Amino acid sequence: MKGRVAFVALFGALFLLFTPFEQGGQNPSMFPKYFSAGASFVALVPLFAITKVRFRAETRLLLVVLAMVAFHSLVVSPVPFHFTLLIVLNTLLAAFIYEASFTWRSEFVSAVGWLLLVNAAMITVQALLFYLAGGPIVDFHKMIFGSDSRFVEDFLHIARFSGLQVEPGTYANYMGCLAAILILSSAFTERLVVTSFMAVLSVFMTNSGSSIYFVPVLIVLFGYVWRSKVRVVHLLVLVGAVLGYMAVSGVVEHLETRFLEHDDGSLLHRVEGVHAWTALSLDEKFIGVGFGADPCVRCYYQDIGMVFNLLTRGGGIVTLAFALMVGRMLVANGFVLGVILVLIPINEKMFFYDAAIWLFFLFAMTHRAEVPPRPGPVSAAEGARPA
């Protein structure tokens, strides 16, 4: 019974935290962010009563970063108090899910695996309905959340799919992050191989710019983490499937047209954001631009990447605390794997307060020996594990 409660609580929280949605209408607000955090907390309440939290070293390092962010947002460059509470709640949610994953390893791996498979199935169905039935693209995101997703049926001669997510790039970023967490937290099984491969291929099906980045990073991460157990045929099948998709989908020609022949909007956002930061004085850079407003108008500062987003906002004190986390990643995993892991948050187009990216950091700081060699004793959730 406890296993089922843990599985349902973890799956519900992970679904909310890894499926960001937006409020429809002309004046979108932050309500979806507060709602997701609050609903995730409620979903995890049953788990609080049956889980003992140890506060491992990784969690303590995360709390140090959180303390510096909270200090900056309350004292150095104050923001509305409720926004600071959102940052704190999301970070604590990530910390609790991480701690709970050690007690409920089988349930956690099952929840992550099923969430990846559900997302992969939905984007696959979306693509099949479009190509086989002749369109239009079915908006699964709107069916659940009530707001339109930003898929595109013809963007520079290619369709961009988003599945359950609000847009293709969001799918690539959040599902890529979740797939990395699965690779780091699961024991090596055939289920892990199948689920990871489906997740990687589904990320590529978005035909987004982010997918071109995360697909090879995830393949390298999978191959390096499990280099002693993975078979050559596994990697050949995955790489072959990716190359086959590139050949038949036209995604390479699409990206060449998008980035080499046009002024792409997402790249312009990055250029404007970096320019706005480099134009600041040395003192302003050390203090940080603050966690309130973006330093430039409509530059979509989070598009630059979560790490740049966090460190330039928090300045010196947050950078020093964050350096401890990066150091822990390198010590726990070695230089090569540590560098591979750092590549993920560098290009994650998430807000600095998203629980999803902090959950990734916690697993990225965890020494591989701390991951149980098996998912744990058979529990009520074992039967729910994806095949």
Helices and strands as residue ranges (DSSP letters): H 2-17, H 31-50, H 57-71, I 72-76, H 81-103, H 105-133, H 140-145, H 168-185, H 190-204, H 209-225, H 232-249, H 251-260, H 265-278, H 282-287, G 301-304, H 306-333, H 335-347, H 355-364, G 368-370, G 382-384
